[in-house]
Amino acid sequence: MTTTLRPDGPEEAGVGGGRTQRWHIMVNGRRVGGLRTSAFARSGQYPGEISELEVAEADRRRGRATVAVLAAEEVLRYWGCARVQLVVPVGATVALRLAHTLGYTERMRNLGKELDLVPPLPAGVTDRPMTAEEYPAWQEAAVAGYRQDLLAAGLGPDEATARAEGDHRRALPVGLGTVGTVLRRLLDADGRVLGTIWVTLHQDRLPDGSPLAWVMLVEVAPEHRGRGHGRTLMHVAERECLRAGVRHLGLNVFRDNAVAIGLYESLGYRTTRHVLGKPLL
């Protein structure tokens, strides 16, 4: 039997000038599942992505998903992608095993939480919006830090630079004036900056249509780490979401950042998706 991909409707424009396409997985003209391919730029500087993979129960364990993922990789190569990431929902153990078999390794995971009441800030600390004077230096440092994270996750230097700069440019097109952006600083009693939280209030929508906010960056000043300020910054993020009427908050965390994973789990965040990747040779 022959497993192929067939477009499920027209190709759509993706983020930042990229492209995305939903596909039917076909076996001898019969639909057995589907998946989506996305490319974040046509230049090859950004990874492609395979998501929304599903195969009918009667056709599982017959190699359909394996062939479909390999065919999707060929689509992304044709689109000019040098890397691919595969998004696997938590609990999809078969899909996760398939990804590992095909040479994917976990790069990061998504965590999420439904928000309720937020505890007050600890005594002796306050928070305020980032100022226009502070923004340029913060942005330069944030891009550099993100690039280092991407290098540690396995991206090459040029790809990491392009992605770090491009992601920040798209997320903050007009800086502090970007609609739906929260950039706040945590201060001690003497007004010293302890850390910064960056949240996008309308990153996505959940299946029921409710908005999903996203933590873009939690940053504690090096000299103030290990004192619980990361937890306080997350409380600030949750408070700002609830003020805006957003009750769901998500974030990315790199696989090797055990300290951050432990912090988020202690705050009630739970893994929602695994993000795995590999180069497209």
NORJO-V231901 format. One record per run of one state. SS is the DSSP state (H for helix, E for strand, - for the rest). FROM is the first residue (numbers start at 1). TO is the last residue. If there is no record, write none. Layout:
ss:SS from:FROM to:TO
ss:SS from:FROM to:TO
This chain:
ss:- from:1 to:2
ss:E from:3 to:7
ss:- from:8 to:11
ss:E from:12 to:13
ss:- from:14 to:14
ss:H from:15 to:17
ss:- from:18 to:18
ss:E from:19 to:27
ss:- from:28 to:29
ss:E from:30 to:39
ss:- from:40 to:47
ss:E from:48 to:55
ss:- from:56 to:56
ss:H from:57 to:59
ss:- from:60 to:63
ss:H from:64 to:78
ss:- from:79 to:82
ss:E from:83 to:89
ss:- from:90 to:92
ss:H from:93 to:101
ss:- from:102 to:104
ss:E from:105 to:114
ss:- from:115 to:125
ss:E from:126 to:129
ss:- from:130 to:131
ss:H from:132 to:152
ss:- from:153 to:156
ss:H from:157 to:171
ss:- from:172 to:174
ss:H from:175 to:177
ss:- from:178 to:180
ss:E from:181 to:187
ss:- from:188 to:192
ss:E from:193 to:205
ss:- from:206 to:210
ss:E from:211 to:220
ss:- from:221 to:221
ss:H from:222 to:224
ss:- from:225 to:228
ss:H from:229 to:243
ss:- from:244 to:247
ss:E from:248 to:254
ss:- from:255 to:257
ss:H from:258 to:266
ss:- from:267 to:269
ss:E from:270 to:279
ss:- from:280 to:281
